[in-house]
Amino acid sequence: MTTGPRMQVTRSEDGQKIVLSFLENSGLTGDITLDEAQLTQLITSLGLARTALVGQKPLPPIEGARFSPVYKTNWALQIDTLTEGSLLAFQHPAYGPVGLVFTPTDAERLIGGLQRHRTMVHSTPNDARKPS
C-alpha cells in the first residue's frame, strides 16, 4: 500500500471555496469543491470519525504535542449538567465550534493556574494581551 499524499487542498481562484484534488497515489481522479458550510460539515464528520477510531484508547500526553493556538475568538462559559463542571466553548478558526468540559477538580486547577498567571510581572502593561 502506498503511503504518500493522496489529496491536495487548495483555495479556489475566487478565494470563496476549497478544492480537494485527488493525487496519483490515491487511485482516484478528479476534485471536489466545497463552500465554507460544506467544509465545516466535512471537518466535523472527520472529527467524529477520528473519535470512533481512537475509541477507548488512553489519551496521549500533551507535553510536546503540536497544536494550533487561538488568539482571537468568541467564547462562552456555562455549567455542564452531566458532570456539574464547567463547559468552555469557543470558535476555533480551523475546526469551528469546540467545547471543553472541566470537572470541578479541573476547574479548581485552572483557577489556580490563572491566578498564578495574573501575578506575572510584564515589562509593559499590554504585554499580557499579546502572543509571545
Secondary structure, DSSP 8 states (H G I E B T S, - for coil): ---S--EEEEE-TTSSSEEEEE-GGGT---EEEE-HHHHHHHHHHHHHHHHHHHTT------TT------SS--EEEEEETTTTEEEEEEEETTTEEEEEEE-HHHHHHHHHHHHHHHT---SSGGGGGS--
